[in-house]
Amino acid sequence: KQPVPKHPVEFDKALADYSQKDFNVKAALDDKADTGWAVDGDNEKLRGNRQAVFLAKSPVTFAGGTRLKVKLKFESDTPQQVLG
């Protein structure tokens, strides 16, 4: 079978080891440019490696295996607050 070049995946749930007040990880899924997930990166006591898990609404499987390519979109008005 030929590979499926693009298959949109809808995410249903988001979990994180930490979310900043008023910036819950679930906001990363709401399609609003003025919301999102934050982790208090400017607070040295709270700063650290953080993890988020996004669960697809339906299983993503294809015969022969599945490889996902994830594209992150950053739309914050504060460019100093980025991943990395």
C-alpha angles and dihedrals in degrees: 000000000000117000118256103244097201131012117167114228120207114211118216107179138026128197129182139181089232139007127189116239109278092009104083116175089243087071088069087073101048099087092232117132093209096057134060148127121300132177108196092259091167091061107085092203092055098035117113146106109314132193134209128184122202118198121208118233090232132020114273108218136140132183108269094028139292132259119186126208111196123201118198120207119207114197105159121137087221107072093186089068102075139131117275 
